[in-house]
Amino acid sequence: MTPAAAPTFGKRLSVEQVEEGHTLAPKFDDQGLLPAITTDAETGTLLMVGYMNAEALAKTIETGEAHYFSRSRQVLWHKGGTSGLVQKVEELRIDDDQDAVWLRVRVGGSGASCHVGFKSCFYRSVPLGQPLGNVIEKLNYEEAAKAFDPKEVYGDAPNPTKL
């Protein structure tokens, strides 16, 4: 079986063309990735930051559902493919120099996007205005409860995050 050809985007010809033209010409980093900031389309809540390779970006555009590239597992990842918490993309924007994307999404199921069970992957805050030594063990939970139980959704599968 022959591997599928990598998606082709526009060529980056000039700063003006990239920043002010109509050509989608993303600039992937040296690992072939670009950051993808994902927020809830209704509330604006920051849900997660992930990465996309060319295939993930193309699949997101083609399907209207968020796809990412898992750096820890080195695989394409359809968000919600396992959990059912699919991210339906309402809007996809690319920044001025086309090296990052912003997805505004609606999340299926419980509306959660974090594999730990919270709505957002940004469920804790760091106290400010104090020496670092005073805050290392004092993260504040900003979400009172998990939106779902990860063990019920994923079973005893190992945590997808490598330390």
Number of C-alpha atoms within 10 A of each C-alpha: 3 4 5 7 7 10 12 11 13 11 13 16 10 10 11 10 15 21 15 11 11 9 14 15 20 22 18 17 11 7 8 12 22 23 18 23 18 24 22 23 17 10 9 11 14 18 24 17 16 17 21 26 22 20 18 21 22 17 18 21 15 10 11 16 20 27 27 25 24 17 15 10 11 8 12 17 16 18 19 20 11 11 17 14 20 22 27 20 21 14 13 18 13 15 12 12 15 17 16 19 21 16 25 24 23 22 24 15 15 14 19 25 29 19 21 17 19 22 24 24 16 17 20 13 12 13 14 9 8 8 9 11 8 11 14 10 9 12 12 12 12 11 14 8 11 16 18 19 13 18 12 9 15 13 9 9 9 8 11 10 10 8 5
